[in-house]
Amino acid sequence: MIKDGIGADLVLDSYSASYGTVTHVKAGKGKMGATIVTWTIGDPTVCTDYTLELTVHTGLNPQGKQEYTSPGPHCLNSGPVVYFAYDGTLYTLKGPSITVTAVAPSP
């Protein structure tokens, strides 16, 4: 299982997983809570790549301004946490920082 939070400044539009199931819930109250995305792969096959693609758009912060105002890469957070069991022991592995790429809207 892989779990990560998408900050309240981003809105989850869609997701596509190559395998497994994806769930998402709002953490917090109202529209300003982060979205917690959980991807459950199950028993993965060794040496097989699995992908999860999330599509988000920037929301408005409480002052009515968008967080990401210039195109390009932006650091989203400190990275996902992977939970897995091997031989009856539960392990936790922290992944690298997640980056989003902001694109300019089409004219």
N, C-alpha and C positions, 0 to 999 in steps of 0.2 A: 504494500500500500504506500502511495506517495501522497503527501498532503502539503498544501501551500496556501497562503492567503493572498488574495488580490486586494490591494488597498481600496478604500472607499472612494478614492479619486478615479477609479476605473470601473467600467461596467462590463460584465461578461456578456458578450453577444452570442457566441457559439463555441462548441468544442468538438474535436474529432479525435478519437483514440483508435490506434491500429489494433488494439486488443484490450479486453477487460471492460470494466464499467467505470463510469464517471458520475460522481454526485457533487452538488454544490449547494451551499446554504449561506445565508447572510449571518454573520456573527456581529451582534450588536443590534441596536434598536434603530428603526426607521430606515431612511435611504442612505445614511452615512456609514453604515457598518461595512466592514470588509467582507468579501466573499471567500469562503473557505472551499477550495476544490480538493476533492479526494479521488484519486485514481487507484482502483484496485485491479491489479493484474492477475492475481491468483498465483498459480504455480508456473512461473516463467520457464521457458526452454533455454538452456544454456546456449550462449553465442547467438541469440536472436535479438534483433533490435526491436524495441517497442517505442512508439511515438505518441505524444499527446500534443495536439495543437489547439491553443486557445486564441480566440479572436475577441478583443476588447476595444472599447472606445472610451475616451476620456469623458468623465462626468464634470459637473460643476461643483466646486467646493462651496462651503457656506457663504462666502463673500460673492458668489455668483461668477467666479472666474475659473477658467480651465487651468488645470495643473501643468499640462504639457503644451506649451505655446509655440515651440519651434520643432521642425522636423528633425529626425535623427534618433540615435539610440539614447535611452534613458534607463538608469538603474532602477529596477522595480523594488527589490527587497533583498534580504540576505540569503535567499535560496530555499528550496524545498527540503523537507525532511522525509527520508525513506525509512519505512518500518518493514523489517522482514524477519522471518524465523528460519533458522537453519539448525537441524538436528535437535529440535526442541528448545533452542535458545532464541530469545527475541533480541534483535539488534536494531540500532538506529544509526542512520548515516545521513549527514547533512550535505546537501548538494551545493553547487556554486551559485552565486548571485544570478538572479533572473534579470534579463534586459528586455525592454520593449522598444520597438522602433516606431516612432511617431511619423506618420506620413501626412503631407499637406492635402487638404480636401481638394477634390476635382473642381475646376472652375465651372 
